[in-house]
Amino acid sequence: MSGWGITYAGMDRAFEKHGRKPFRDRAAHMRAVRHEINAAGYRHIQAHHDQAGNCIYCGESGRCPGVHAEIEISRVMAGQVTP
């Protein structure tokens, strides 16, 4: 089971509110996802990437939204769910 339901839901809501059009740039997308995670009542944490460019939390590079819900990171790090 993936542990990223809150983050993915935030990405979906941000995309819907943006009219399902591409965002101007990656930073605009990250701000929109961050806003949706916070609006859902969760704290966000900035993504961190390894030397290969993959997010240390979700393992993605290009598909990582740049922020994740803190509770999801806690669950993944505790081994309760897989990234």
C-alpha distance (Angstrom), angle and dihedral (degrees) to the residues before:
residue distance angle dihedral
M1 . . .
S2 3.79 . .
G3 3.77 117.1 .
W4 3.79 96.5 -150.1
G5 3.82 103.6 86.1
I6 3.82 95.1 120.2
T7 3.80 93.4 47.5
Y8 3.82 93.2 45.2
A9 3.82 90.9 48.2
G10 3.81 88.5 51.8
M11 3.78 90.1 51.5
D12 3.81 90.7 50.7
R13 3.82 93.5 48.4
A14 3.81 91.8 47.6
F15 3.81 90.9 50.7
E16 3.83 92.0 48.3
K17 3.82 92.7 49.3
H18 3.80 89.5 49.3
G19 3.79 90.1 58.8
R20 3.81 93.7 -105.3
K21 3.82 88.9 -76.6
P22 3.80 124.2 130.3
F23 3.78 115.6 -89.0
R24 3.80 118.6 -112.2
D25 3.80 91.1 -112.4
R26 3.79 143.1 -22.3
A27 3.82 92.3 -87.0
A28 3.82 91.9 56.0
H29 3.80 89.9 50.8
M30 3.81 91.4 49.3
R31 3.83 91.9 50.3
A32 3.81 91.0 50.5
V33 3.82 93.1 49.4
R34 3.81 91.0 45.6
H35 3.80 89.7 52.4
E36 3.81 92.2 50.4
I37 3.82 93.2 48.5
N38 3.81 90.3 50.5
A39 3.82 92.1 44.0
A40 3.81 88.7 55.2
G41 3.81 88.0 58.9
Y42 3.81 99.6 -101.9
R43 3.78 131.6 118.1
H44 3.78 116.4 -120.0
I45 3.79 128.6 -139.1
Q46 3.77 124.3 -155.4
A47 3.79 113.0 -113.9
H48 3.79 118.7 -113.4
H49 3.78 123.6 -153.2
D50 3.80 133.0 -150.3
Q51 3.80 124.8 -131.5
A52 3.81 91.0 -83.2
G53 3.82 90.8 56.1
N54 3.81 96.9 -108.1
C55 3.79 120.1 135.5
I56 3.81 109.8 -108.9
Y57 3.82 89.4 -142.1
C58 3.81 105.8 45.3
G59 3.80 100.2 15.0
E60 3.80 93.6 -128.1
S61 3.77 128.4 121.4
G62 3.81 112.3 -174.4
R63 3.81 95.0 19.2
C64 3.82 96.4 48.7
P65 3.82 107.7 110.4
G66 3.81 91.7 -143.9
V67 3.82 93.8 -116.2
H68 3.79 134.2 57.9
A69 3.80 135.2 -169.1
E70 3.79 109.5 -95.4
I71 3.81 93.4 -133.1
E72 3.81 91.1 56.4
I73 3.80 92.3 51.4
S74 3.80 89.7 49.4
R75 3.81 90.8 52.5
V76 3.80 93.6 47.7
M77 3.79 92.9 47.1
A78 3.82 90.1 49.3
G79 3.81 89.2 53.4
Q80 3.81 93.5 -118.1
V81 3.82 92.8 124.9
T82 3.78 135.0 12.1
P83 3.80 123.5 -112.0
